[in-house]
Amino acid sequence: MPKILGLSGSLRKASYNAGLLRAARDLAPDGTSIDIGSIHDVPLYNADEETVSGLPPSVKTLQAQLDAADGLLLVTPEYNNGVPGVFKNVIDWMSRGPGLKMFVGKPVMLIGASPGGFGTILAQNGWLPVLRTLKTELWEGRMMVSRAGQLFDDDGNLTDDKTRDMLRGLVSGFADSL
């Protein structure tokens, strides 16, 4: 049974990206689980704090979830045409200590939703050098959801059937590759 760790790079309560991740979890094929990790308690990276206190508990939890997963689903917002700082910070923390080896060879799928017309193409492209540095295996399927305000409800739930069908097929393909 494929097990996927899903992370949304948004802290917003009604986030389109958190909603896209929940939809991916709900649309995963039978026998596939998508466990949603939380980035909310990860502090800003500080090497001095790491030296004094080690890895924060929230980071250790995410590392354990990553280690147990067959694949990683990153659901990225796009801020100012780039990777969100809060999300990059989480990945930076997760790669510390024993975390780096957990990324090596790990299949990764990138998706994201944005209220703009180009989806999250620039943020997803911004992740590519990071994922290469971590020696992950980037899966070829990506999804960039544009005009998200028309496809999600006020609580951040994906309501558009066409987008849900596309997401179902993408998640199924990723699960089959694991």
Beta strands, then each sheet from edge to edge (+ up, - down):
strand 1: 3-8
strand 2: 33-36
strand 3: 71-75
strand 4: 107-113
strand 5: 137-145
sheet 1: 2+ 1+ 3+ 4+ 5+
end
